[in-house]
Amino acid sequence: MRLSQMMDPVAQRLLELRTVSPSQLLLRGIGVAATVAALLLASPGPLDSNLGSILAAMTVACGLLIQVLRPDSDLGLLSPIAVLLLLAGQGGLGGTDPTAGQSAGASAGESVGASAGQSAGAVLADGALLTAAGVGFALLVAHIAFAIAATAPAHGVQSRSAWSLMGRGAATVLGGSVLASVVVVVALIGVDLGPWMIVPGILAVIALFAVVLPRGD
């Protein structure tokens, strides 16, 4: 009788360790949703519209499956790299016609002033920058979620103080990134950097992901 009383709590604890905590499921779900959102933003159309989109979607699916099972896996790079390559491979990124943007800006200028019209036209003409910023923000949210999932305990319930600490850190990173993105978008409106800038840009992003990829101790 005494042995049974001693073994039951141990067995119950072992059963609890087999299950993933709700906080882990939430973090991994946020990572999956944000990555899928980035994929949809980066795709020029439906995911089955061309071979590149299909390959990117398959790669993202494989990467997400691995990352959901092992958030600290190095193969977590597959999904963001596939999204970035899909984004970089678009000829008319964002699907916005610069001429249409300038026309819209000119029309707006007739009613609210020439300067406001030129600004609206410039923003519409540079829809590619806004698309890239949206993709980057979604990938950042996914990375933060998977990074926290990789470092937080996989079992048990997170305390309120732990969630508060993680929330403050994530909010700081997201806020700084949004501010920096707005500055870059505003600074690059109307600037043509040329297609060659894709090469150093992709290399820099891959290097950044390699440095900050979540790893288990």
TIKOL-879327 format. One record per residue: x, z, y of N, C-alpha, C in turn; residue in three letters. Coordinates in steps of 0.001 Angstrom, whole numbers, plus 500000, padded with zeros to 6 digits. Layout:
// residues N
+--------+--------+--------+--------+--------+--------+--------+--------+--------+---------+
|     nX |     nZ |     nY |    caX |    caZ |    caY |     cX |     cZ |     cY | residuo |
+--------+--------+--------+--------+--------+--------+--------+--------+--------+---------+
|      X |      Z |      Y |      X |      Z |      Y |      X |      Z |      Y |     ALA |
...
+--------+--------+--------+--------+--------+--------+--------+--------+--------+---------+
// end
This chain:
// residues 217
+--------+--------+--------+--------+--------+--------+--------+--------+--------+---------+
|     nX |     nZ |     nY |    caX |    caZ |    caY |     cX |     cZ |     cY | residuo |
+--------+--------+--------+--------+--------+--------+--------+--------+--------+---------+
| 500835 | 500000 | 498797 | 500000 | 500000 | 500000 | 500868 | 500000 | 501250 |     MET |
| 501908 | 500837 | 501195 | 502797 | 500892 | 502336 | 503564 | 499585 | 502501 |     ARG |
| 503966 | 498984 | 501386 | 504680 | 497708 | 501457 | 503800 | 496626 | 502061 |     LEU |
| 502518 | 496625 | 501693 | 501588 | 495643 | 502254 | 501427 | 495839 | 503760 |     SER |
| 501348 | 497081 | 504184 | 501212 | 497352 | 505609 | 502452 | 496923 | 506382 |     GLN |
| 503599 | 496978 | 505746 | 504832 | 496564 | 506402 | 504971 | 495045 | 506441 |     MET |
| 504512 | 494381 | 505388 | 504708 | 492938 | 505278 | 503696 | 492143 | 506087 |     MET |
| 502493 | 492675 | 506235 | 501459 | 491919 | 506957 | 501858 | 491594 | 508398 |     ASP |
| 502354 | 492539 | 509185 | 502770 | 492183 | 510552 | 503902 | 491158 | 510578 |     PRO |
| 504829 | 491267 | 509626 | 505936 | 490306 | 509565 | 505415 | 488915 | 509243 |     VAL |
| 504505 | 488837 | 508279 | 503934 | 487538 | 507920 | 503147 | 486940 | 509082 |     ALA |
| 502408 | 487799 | 509793 | 501651 | 487319 | 510946 | 502583 | 486787 | 512025 |     GLN |
| 503711 | 487468 | 512219 | 504679 | 487028 | 513219 | 505292 | 485684 | 512833 |     ARG |
| 505577 | 485519 | 511559 | 506135 | 484249 | 511094 | 505137 | 483110 | 511276 |     LEU |
| 503871 | 483388 | 511039 | 502851 | 482362 | 511259 | 502751 | 481994 | 512737 |     LEU |
| 502894 | 482978 | 513608 | 502844 | 482695 | 515041 | 504028 | 481849 | 515484 |     GLU |
| 505179 | 482067 | 514870 | 506368 | 481305 | 515238 | 506260 | 479840 | 514839 |     LEU |
| 505371 | 479536 | 513912 | 505210 | 478146 | 513484 | 504411 | 477329 | 514496 |     ARG |
| 503739 | 477964 | 515379 | 502905 | 477253 | 516345 | 503618 | 477174 | 517689 |     THR |
| 503402 | 476076 | 518389 | 503973 | 475890 | 519719 | 503056 | 476552 | 520737 |     VAL |
| 503638 | 477219 | 521702 | 502849 | 477954 | 522688 | 502050 | 477000 | 523567 |     SER |
| 500923 | 477450 | 524114 | 500125 | 476596 | 525010 | 500902 | 476124 | 526235 |     PRO |
| 501803 | 476970 | 526746 | 502590 | 476554 | 527909 | 503495 | 475378 | 527572 |     SER |
| 504045 | 475379 | 526355 | 504869 | 474248 | 525926 | 504032 | 472982 | 525801 |     GLN |
| 502842 | 473122 | 525245 | 501964 | 471956 | 525128 | 501592 | 471420 | 526505 |     LEU |
| 501351 | 472321 | 527456 | 501014 | 471899 | 528815 | 502177 | 471150 | 529457 |     LEU |
| 503386 | 471702 | 529346 | 504559 | 471066 | 529948 | 504825 | 469699 | 529333 |     LEU |
| 504743 | 469615 | 528021 | 504996 | 468331 | 527366 | 503890 | 467333 | 527683 |     ARG |
| 502656 | 467821 | 527815 | 501564 | 466927 | 528206 | 501753 | 466376 | 529607 |     GLY |
| 502222 | 467226 | 530535 | 502502 | 466753 | 531895 | 503605 | 465707 | 531870 |     ILE |
| 504633 | 465943 | 531065 | 505717 | 464970 | 530961 | 505243 | 463630 | 530436 |     GLY |
| 504393 | 463661 | 529417 | 503862 | 462412 | 528855 | 502992 | 461692 | 529880 |     VAL |
| 502089 | 462425 | 530533 | 501183 | 461803 | 531505 | 501951 | 461192 | 532671 |     ALA |
| 502962 | 461897 | 533170 | 503738 | 461376 | 534295 | 504539 | 460142 | 533892 |     ALA |
| 505092 | 460133 | 532684 | 505850 | 458966 | 532233 | 504944 | 457758 | 532054 |     THR |
| 503769 | 457966 | 531487 | 502814 | 456863 | 531331 | 502379 | 456342 | 532698 |     VAL |
| 502170 | 457248 | 533651 | 501812 | 456816 | 535008 | 502920 | 455969 | 535623 |     ALA |
| 504176 | 456367 | 535410 | 505299 | 455576 | 535919 | 505344 | 454202 | 535268 |     ALA |
| 505059 | 454147 | 533970 | 505039 | 452861 | 533267 | 503959 | 451947 | 533821 |     LEU |
| 502772 | 452491 | 534050 | 501673 | 451680 | 534586 | 501973 | 451204 | 536004 |     LEU |
| 502619 | 452052 | 536805 | 502987 | 451645 | 538159 | 504052 | 450557 | 538144 |     LEU |
| 504988 | 450661 | 537209 | 506093 | 449698 | 537163 | 505678 | 448360 | 536574 |     ALA |
| 504612 | 448352 | 535782 | 504191 | 447112 | 535132 | 503524 | 446181 | 536138 |     SER |
| 503882 | 444888 | 536133 | 503263 | 443943 | 537070 | 501820 | 443615 | 536735 |     PRO |
| 501360 | 443979 | 535558 | 499990 | 443701 | 535139 | 499668 | 444523 | 533911 |     GLY |
| 498712 | 444083 | 533099 | 498433 | 444784 | 531844 | 499685 | 444871 | 530974 |     PRO |
| 499787 | 445936 | 530186 | 500993 | 446150 | 529395 | 501203 | 445083 | 528333 |     LEU |
| 500135 | 444345 | 527983 | 500276 | 443288 | 526990 | 500337 | 441908 | 527637 |     ASP |
| 500648 | 441860 | 528940 | 500625 | 440580 | 529655 | 501875 | 439753 | 529422 |     SER |
| 502998 | 440377 | 529100 | 504233 | 439633 | 528851 | 505116 | 440417 | 527896 |     ASN |
| 506150 | 439740 | 527402 | 507022 | 440349 | 526398 | 507767 | 441554 | 526961 |     LEU |
| 508209 | 441459 | 528218 | 508936 | 442574 | 528811 | 508102 | 443838 | 528882 |     GLY |
| 506850 | 443703 | 529280 | 505974 | 444870 | 529366 | 505699 | 445458 | 527989 |     SER |
| 505540 | 444579 | 526993 | 505285 | 445064 | 525629 | 506482 | 445844 | 525104 |     ILE |
| 507693 | 445284 | 525293 | 508901 | 445971 | 524830 | 509092 | 447296 | 525565 |     LEU |
| 508826 | 447291 | 526875 | 508958 | 448529 | 527643 | 507964 | 449579 | 527161 |     ALA |
| 506720 | 449164 | 526905 | 505707 | 450108 | 526438 | 506078 | 450689 | 525074 |     ALA |
| 506597 | 449851 | 524178 | 507005 | 450336 | 522858 | 508176 | 451301 | 522972 |     MET |
| 509137 | 450977 | 523837 | 510285 | 451862 | 524025 | 509857 | 453196 | 524615 |     THR |
| 508968 | 453151 | 525602 | 508471 | 454385 | 526213 | 507718 | 455224 | 525187 |     VAL |
| 506920 | 454572 | 524343 | 506173 | 455309 | 523319 | 507122 | 456017 | 522350 |     ALA |
| 508168 | 455306 | 521918 | 509143 | 455921 | 521008 | 509882 | 457068 | 521696 |     CYS |
| 510291 | 456840 | 522948 | 510992 | 457888 | 523676 | 510137 | 459123 | 523895 |     GLY |
| 508867 | 458912 | 524214 | 507977 | 460053 | 524432 | 507728 | 460824 | 523142 |     LEU |
| 507591 | 460101 | 522039 | 507389 | 460780 | 520760 | 508575 | 461685 | 520439 |     LEU |
| 509780 | 461161 | 520672 | 510979 | 461961 | 520418 | 511042 | 463146 | 521367 |     ILE |
| 510722 | 462903 | 522644 | 510840 | 463971 | 523630 | 509772 | 465040 | 523457 |     GLN |
| 508608 | 464671 | 522976 | 507580 | 465674 | 522712 | 508017 | 466591 | 521572 |     VAL |
| 508636 | 466002 | 520551 | 509101 | 466801 | 519423 | 510372 | 467572 | 519752 |     LEU |
| 511267 | 466920 | 520515 | 512537 | 467544 | 520902 | 512786 | 467314 | 522385 |     ARG |
| 512309 | 468176 | 523258 | 512472 | 467945 | 524701 | 513921 | 467877 | 525161 |     PRO |
| 514852 | 468466 | 524393 | 516253 | 468474 | 524791 | 517052 | 467337 | 524172 |     ASP |
| 516388 | 466376 | 523548 | 517089 | 465282 | 522881 | 517678 | 464307 | 523896 |     SER |
| 518893 | 463792 | 523594 | 519511 | 462777 | 524447 | 518702 | 461485 | 524461 |     ASP |
| 517905 | 461263 | 523432 | 517089 | 460050 | 523377 | 515940 | 460086 | 524383 |     LEU |
| 515811 | 461188 | 525106 | 514827 | 461242 | 526176 | 515111 | 460257 | 527292 |     GLY |
| 516333 | 459692 | 527307 | 516674 | 458670 | 528302 | 515950 | 457354 | 528065 |     LEU |
| 515462 | 457130 | 526854 | 514864 | 455833 | 526532 | 513692 | 455504 | 527452 |     LEU |
| 512802 | 456454 | 527637 | 511592 | 456182 | 528426 | 511891 | 455855 | 529885 |     SER |
| 512645 | 456695 | 530616 | 512899 | 456356 | 532021 | 513710 | 455091 | 532202 |     PRO |
| 514675 | 454826 | 531308 | 515467 | 453599 | 531435 | 514578 | 452382 | 531229 |     ILE |
| 513671 | 452442 | 530246 | 512763 | 451314 | 530010 | 511870 | 451075 | 531222 |     ALA |
| 511372 | 452148 | 531828 | 510521 | 452002 | 533016 | 511308 | 451402 | 534171 |     VAL |
| 512530 | 451863 | 534376 | 513340 | 451359 | 535486 | 513729 | 449901 | 535282 |     LEU |
| 514049 | 449528 | 534048 | 514375 | 448122 | 533781 | 513157 | 447230 | 533996 |     LEU |
| 511985 | 447719 | 533593 | 510759 | 446952 | 533831 | 510505 | 446796 | 535325 |     LEU |
| 510744 | 447860 | 536072 | 510548 | 447804 | 537522 | 511537 | 446848 | 538175 |     LEU |
| 512797 | 446898 | 537739 | 513827 | 446052 | 538346 | 513660 | 444587 | 537973 |     ALA |
| 513012 | 444318 | 536842 | 512873 | 442940 | 536394 | 511752 | 442169 | 537043 |     GLY |
| 511016 | 442803 | 537930 | 509904 | 442113 | 538581 | 510413 | 441277 | 539743 |     GLN |
| 509911 | 440046 | 539816 | 510279 | 439183 | 540929 | 509562 | 439577 | 542194 |     GLY |
| 508236 | 439796 | 542101 | 507448 | 440200 | 543271 | 506981 | 441612 | 543094 |     GLY |
| 507888 | 442560 | 543235 | 507602 | 443959 | 542958 | 506468 | 444457 | 543827 |     LEU |
| 505523 | 445110 | 543167 | 504402 | 445702 | 543878 | 503246 | 444755 | 544057 |     GLY |
| 503471 | 443414 | 543791 | 502381 | 442468 | 543860 | 501859 | 442253 | 545260 |     GLY |
| 502639 | 442563 | 546304 | 502162 | 442424 | 547670 | 502816 | 441230 | 548317 |     THR |
| 502057 | 440371 | 548928 | 502570 | 439194 | 549602 | 503005 | 439578 | 551007 |     ASP |
| 504313 | 439397 | 551363 | 504758 | 439778 | 552693 | 503984 | 439070 | 553792 |     PRO |
| 503635 | 437786 | 553576 | 502887 | 437049 | 554591 | 501535 | 437697 | 554837 |     THR |
| 500888 | 438113 | 553736 | 499589 | 438776 | 553877 | 499738 | 440087 | 554628 |     ALA |
| 500817 | 440809 | 554347 | 501039 | 442064 | 555045 | 501237 | 441846 | 556529 |     GLY |
| 502013 | 440806 | 556898 | 502231 | 440532 | 558306 | 500934 | 440093 | 558982 |     GLN |
| 500122 | 439304 | 558269 | 498845 | 438870 | 558837 | 497927 | 440058 | 559074 |     SER |
| 497888 | 440964 | 558079 | 497059 | 442160 | 558248 | 497553 | 442988 | 559423 |     ALA |
| 498871 | 443077 | 559550 | 499418 | 443834 | 560669 | 499067 | 443191 | 561996 |     GLY |
| 499105 | 441849 | 562052 | 498768 | 441162 | 563297 | 497302 | 441373 | 563658 |     ALA |
| 496423 | 441325 | 562640 | 494998 | 441549 | 562894 | 494754 | 442954 | 563417 |     SER |
| 495431 | 443910 | 562808 | 495267 | 445284 | 563280 | 495797 | 445436 | 564697 |     ALA |
| 496835 | 444677 | 564993 | 497428 | 444780 | 566324 | 496478 | 444300 | 567398 |     GLY |
| 495631 | 443340 | 567074 | 494691 | 442832 | 568061 | 493697 | 443908 | 568480 |     GLU |
| 493432 | 444855 | 567605 | 492416 | 445856 | 567904 | 493004 | 447180 | 568382 |     SER |
| 494137 | 447586 | 567837 | 494678 | 448904 | 568184 | 496031 | 448840 | 568856 |     VAL |
| 496525 | 447638 | 569127 | 497805 | 447544 | 569823 | 498821 | 446797 | 569006 |     GLY |
| 499710 | 446101 | 569685 | 500689 | 445263 | 568999 | 501657 | 446086 | 568167 |     ALA |
| 502100 | 447215 | 568676 | 503089 | 448012 | 567945 | 502500 | 448582 | 566662 |     SER |
| 501267 | 449065 | 566721 | 500628 | 449591 | 565512 | 500426 | 448489 | 564499 |     ALA |
| 500077 | 447295 | 564958 | 499890 | 446174 | 564044 | 501179 | 445793 | 563367 |     GLY |
| 502289 | 445786 | 564101 | 503572 | 445446 | 563503 | 503977 | 446486 | 562471 |     GLN |
| 503724 | 447765 | 562758 | 504064 | 448818 | 561798 | 503243 | 448685 | 560523 |     SER |
| 501924 | 448422 | 560677 | 501076 | 448263 | 559493 | 501514 | 447061 | 558679 |     ALA |
| 501867 | 445963 | 559369 | 502323 | 444780 | 558648 | 503609 | 445039 | 557909 |     GLY |
| 504524 | 445806 | 558525 | 505793 | 446104 | 557865 | 505585 | 446952 | 556624 |     ALA |
| 504680 | 447939 | 556731 | 504428 | 448791 | 555565 | 503807 | 447991 | 554433 |     VAL |
| 502819 | 447141 | 554756 | 502185 | 446337 | 553721 | 503169 | 445344 | 553128 |     LEU |
| 504057 | 444785 | 553974 | 505020 | 443812 | 553479 | 506027 | 444458 | 552556 |     ALA |
| 506292 | 445741 | 552726 | 507270 | 446427 | 551900 | 506565 | 447297 | 550866 |     ASP |
| 505522 | 446770 | 550262 | 504842 | 447501 | 549207 | 505740 | 447775 | 548024 |     GLY |
| 506804 | 446962 | 547861 | 507744 | 447188 | 546772 | 508399 | 448552 | 546895 |     ALA |
| 508731 | 448955 | 548111 | 509348 | 450261 | 548314 | 508385 | 451386 | 547941 |     LEU |
| 507126 | 451230 | 548297 | 506136 | 452255 | 547965 | 505928 | 452344 | 546456 |     LEU |
| 505917 | 451175 | 545793 | 505783 | 451178 | 544337 | 506970 | 451870 | 543684 |     THR |
| 508174 | 451526 | 544146 | 509371 | 452152 | 543589 | 509373 | 453656 | 543840 |     ALA |
| 508911 | 454071 | 545029 | 508846 | 455500 | 545326 | 507849 | 456208 | 544412 |     ALA |
| 506713 | 455570 | 544140 | 505734 | 456161 | 543235 | 506261 | 456298 | 541823 |     GLY |
| 506960 | 455262 | 541354 | 507557 | 455322 | 540015 | 508600 | 456431 | 539944 |     VAL |
| 509443 | 456509 | 540972 | 510466 | 457548 | 540984 | 509873 | 458946 | 541002 |     GLY |
| 508799 | 459140 | 541775 | 508157 | 460451 | 541836 | 507562 | 460828 | 540482 |     PHE |
| 506906 | 459866 | 539825 | 506315 | 460145 | 538511 | 507393 | 460489 | 537487 |     ALA |
| 508509 | 459751 | 537511 | 509599 | 460045 | 536578 | 510223 | 461406 | 536875 |     LEU |
| 510282 | 461778 | 538147 | 510826 | 463089 | 538497 | 509931 | 464204 | 537971 |     LEU |
| 508617 | 464044 | 538120 | 507684 | 465041 | 537586 | 507838 | 465153 | 536072 |     VAL |
| 507961 | 464007 | 535396 | 508139 | 464023 | 533942 | 509430 | 464730 | 533561 |     ALA |
| 510501 | 464444 | 534301 | 511784 | 465067 | 533974 | 511733 | 466578 | 534178 |     HIS |
| 511105 | 467017 | 535263 | 510994 | 468455 | 535510 | 510208 | 469129 | 534387 |     ILE |
| 509103 | 468506 | 533977 | 508277 | 469098 | 532918 | 509047 | 469200 | 531607 |     ALA |
| 509730 | 468126 | 531219 | 510485 | 468161 | 529969 | 511695 | 469087 | 530072 |     PHE |
| 512308 | 469178 | 531267 | 513446 | 470077 | 531440 | 513025 | 471532 | 531271 |     ALA |
| 511881 | 471891 | 531851 | 511384 | 473260 | 531681 | 511010 | 473507 | 530225 |     ILE |
| 510387 | 472503 | 529584 | 510021 | 472653 | 528174 | 511250 | 472820 | 527292 |     ALA |
| 512367 | 472180 | 527684 | 513582 | 472266 | 526879 | 514269 | 473617 | 527012 |     ALA |
| 514072 | 474286 | 528139 | 514761 | 475553 | 528373 | 513873 | 476775 | 528168 |     THR |
| 512564 | 476605 | 528238 | 511649 | 477741 | 528057 | 511446 | 478015 | 526567 |     ALA |
| 511109 | 479245 | 526206 | 510838 | 479557 | 524798 | 509697 | 478708 | 524249 |     PRO |
| 509878 | 478226 | 523036 | 508864 | 477355 | 522440 | 507666 | 478132 | 521917 |     ALA |
| 507813 | 479429 | 521730 | 506738 | 480238 | 521160 | 506442 | 481414 | 522084 |     HIS |
| 505230 | 481899 | 521984 | 504833 | 483021 | 522817 | 504179 | 482564 | 524110 |     GLY |
| 503807 | 483514 | 524932 | 503119 | 483251 | 526191 | 504062 | 483562 | 527347 |     VAL |
| 504183 | 482622 | 528276 | 505033 | 482833 | 529443 | 504386 | 483853 | 530386 |     GLN |
| 505206 | 484727 | 530931 | 504700 | 485714 | 531884 | 504368 | 485052 | 533214 |     SER |
| 503569 | 485748 | 534011 | 503181 | 485205 | 535314 | 504398 | 485042 | 536224 |     ARG |
| 505349 | 485971 | 536144 | 506547 | 485870 | 536978 | 507387 | 484659 | 536590 |     SER |
| 507437 | 484354 | 535296 | 508194 | 483178 | 534858 | 507555 | 481897 | 535375 |     ALA |
| 506217 | 481815 | 535291 | 505523 | 480640 | 535822 | 505722 | 480525 | 537329 |     TRP |
| 505713 | 481660 | 538024 | 505915 | 481637 | 539471 | 507308 | 481134 | 539819 |     SER |
| 508307 | 481591 | 539074 | 509678 | 481148 | 539320 | 509829 | 479661 | 539054 |     LEU |
| 509272 | 479198 | 537935 | 509349 | 477773 | 537618 | 508591 | 476937 | 538644 |     MET |
| 507440 | 477440 | 539089 | 506659 | 476700 | 540074 | 507377 | 476564 | 541401 |     GLY |
| 508033 | 477642 | 541847 | 508768 | 477570 | 543110 | 509932 | 476594 | 543015 |     ARG |
| 510640 | 476631 | 541890 | 511748 | 475695 | 541720 | 511282 | 474255 | 541685 |     GLY |
| 510197 | 473997 | 540936 | 509677 | 472628 | 540848 | 509149 | 472151 | 542195 |     ALA |
| 508473 | 473043 | 542931 | 507943 | 472658 | 544244 | 509063 | 472330 | 545218 |     ALA |
| 510163 | 473081 | 545143 | 511303 | 472796 | 546016 | 511896 | 471430 | 545727 |     THR |
| 512076 | 471136 | 544436 | 512645 | 469837 | 544053 | 511715 | 468699 | 544457 |     VAL |
| 510423 | 468847 | 544161 | 509467 | 467787 | 544486 | 509339 | 467595 | 545995 |     LEU |
| 509284 | 468699 | 546732 | 509174 | 468587 | 548185 | 510380 | 467895 | 548803 |     GLY |
| 511575 | 468285 | 548365 | 512776 | 467635 | 548875 | 512838 | 466169 | 548511 |     GLY |
| 512395 | 465842 | 547297 | 512419 | 464445 | 546863 | 511424 | 463600 | 547648 |     SER |
| 510225 | 464149 | 547883 | 509229 | 463410 | 548663 | 509733 | 463171 | 550081 |     VAL |
| 510309 | 464199 | 550687 | 510834 | 464049 | 552047 | 511936 | 462995 | 552096 |     LEU |
| 512859 | 463052 | 551130 | 513938 | 462066 | 551101 | 513396 | 460663 | 550858 |     ALA |
| 512377 | 460544 | 549988 | 511792 | 459229 | 549706 | 511127 | 458645 | 550944 |     SER |
| 510418 | 459492 | 551690 | 509771 | 459014 | 552917 | 510813 | 458516 | 553911 |     VAL |
| 511904 | 459261 | 554042 | 512970 | 458847 | 554963 | 513563 | 457509 | 554541 |     VAL |
| 513815 | 457352 | 553226 | 514400 | 456103 | 552736 | 513438 | 454937 | 552927 |     VAL |
| 512150 | 455157 | 552597 | 511165 | 454079 | 552744 | 511055 | 453638 | 554198 |     VAL |
| 510980 | 454600 | 555107 | 510879 | 454258 | 556528 | 512137 | 453546 | 557007 |     VAL |
| 513300 | 453996 | 556531 | 514558 | 453397 | 556979 | 514739 | 451979 | 556455 |     ALA |
| 514187 | 451697 | 555259 | 514410 | 450387 | 554642 | 513287 | 449400 | 554901 |     LEU |
| 512269 | 449788 | 555658 | 511186 | 448857 | 555964 | 511740 | 447671 | 556746 |     ILE |
| 511493 | 446486 | 556224 | 511953 | 445272 | 556882 | 513391 | 444908 | 556600 |     GLY |
| 514110 | 445704 | 555786 | 515514 | 445426 | 555478 | 515599 | 444726 | 554134 |     VAL |
| 516272 | 443586 | 554093 | 516447 | 442823 | 552861 | 517843 | 443096 | 552322 |     ASP |
| 517923 | 443888 | 551244 | 519218 | 444255 | 550680 | 519743 | 443234 | 549687 |     LEU |
| 518896 | 442331 | 549245 | 519338 | 441323 | 548299 | 519190 | 441790 | 546866 |     GLY |
| 519018 | 440851 | 545930 | 518813 | 441223 | 544528 | 520024 | 441873 | 543877 |     PRO |
| 521217 | 441648 | 544440 | 522409 | 442240 | 543832 | 522395 | 443759 | 543884 |     TRP |
| 521598 | 444352 | 544780 | 521539 | 445804 | 544885 | 520884 | 446446 | 543672 |     MET |
| 520195 | 445635 | 542849 | 519583 | 446188 | 541641 | 520655 | 446741 | 540709 |     ILE |
| 521797 | 446046 | 540619 | 522848 | 446440 | 539674 | 523405 | 447830 | 539989 |     VAL |
| 523952 | 448072 | 541198 | 524435 | 449441 | 541461 | 523322 | 450478 | 541464 |     PRO |
| 522109 | 450058 | 541848 | 520999 | 451004 | 541834 | 520671 | 451490 | 540432 |     GLY |
| 520581 | 450550 | 539485 | 520287 | 450927 | 538099 | 521412 | 451765 | 537512 |     ILE |
| 522663 | 451391 | 537785 | 523799 | 452165 | 537275 | 523790 | 453587 | 537833 |     LEU |
| 523445 | 453720 | 539115 | 523398 | 455051 | 539720 | 522291 | 455899 | 539107 |     ALA |
| 521142 | 455285 | 538853 | 520026 | 456033 | 538262 | 520358 | 456467 | 536840 |     VAL |
| 520974 | 455567 | 536058 | 521358 | 455920 | 534684 | 522371 | 457063 | 534695 |     ILE |
| 523345 | 456997 | 535608 | 524330 | 458074 | 535712 | 523661 | 459392 | 536084 |     ALA |
| 522687 | 459327 | 536999 | 521975 | 460542 | 537402 | 521205 | 461149 | 536240 |     LEU |
| 520501 | 460302 | 535483 | 519753 | 460813 | 534335 | 520697 | 461404 | 533286 |     PHE |
| 521873 | 460779 | 533105 | 522829 | 461294 | 532126 | 523344 | 462671 | 532526 |     ALA |
| 523462 | 462907 | 533838 | 523976 | 464190 | 534319 | 522922 | 465284 | 534219 |     VAL |
| 521687 | 464966 | 534608 | 520652 | 466003 | 534695 | 519742 | 466042 | 533479 |     VAL |
| 520026 | 465261 | 532445 | 519179 | 465271 | 531250 | 519137 | 466667 | 530655 |     LEU |
| 517957 | 467195 | 530364 | 517879 | 468554 | 529797 | 518548 | 468629 | 528444 |     PRO |
| 519321 | 469666 | 528263 | 520041 | 469851 | 527010 | 519819 | 471272 | 526520 |     ARG |
| 519771 | 471419 | 525224 | 519657 | 472749 | 524641 | 521017 | 473406 | 524546 |     GLY |
| 521070 | 474721 | 524705 | 522337 | 475447 | 524634 | 522767 | 475583 | 523174 |     ASP |
+--------+--------+--------+--------+--------+--------+--------+--------+--------+---------+
// end
